[in-house]
Amino acid sequence: MGLDLVELRRGGSRNRPTLDVRIDRRDGSKVTVDDCAAASRALEARLDDAHALGERYVLEVSSPGVERPLRTPADWRRFTGRKASVLSEALGGRVEVEIVGVEDDAMGVAALVRMPRGEERRIPLAEVKEARLAFTW
């Protein structure tokens, strides 16, 4: 379908489970309502055939939104120049940084980020516990 799974969350109750699915387009364009509807129909058919969630479930399909997760090196590259909220011991906890770039060398893949006071740091992606694009009003 030309879509990637960005995030999958399961919630709700045992009697009424909820499946929250976040998708993105592989071509880099914005996710449309039609994309969400097509993905929802395809997922619904599979879930119903497998009886994976029972008869009464809620399926929500949407775009990753403005605070989308950053999980892969491709995500970090795509959003170079944007701000991200990053949780990493290498940063001393959660910090909002600017993504400067991505390096791939013998030591592994790392994000180059600009800290709030302007200094640049290299953070191995393996040491990032969670990262999301930051949305500021």
Sequence and secondary structure as in RCSB ss.txt:
>XXXX:A:sequence
MGLDLVELRRGGSRNRPTLDVRIDRRDGSKVTVDDCAAASRALEARLDDAHALGERYVLEVSSPGVERPLRTPAD
WRRFTGRKASVLSEALGGRVEVEIVGVEDDAMGVAALVRMPRGEERRIPLAEVKEARLAFTW
>XXXX:A:secstr
  EEEEEEEEEE SSSEEEEEEEEETTSS   HHHHHHHHHHHHHHHHHHTSS SS EEEEE   TT B  SHHH
HHHTTTSEEEEEEGGGTEEEEEEEEEEEEETTEEEEEEE TTS EEEEEGGGEEEEEE    
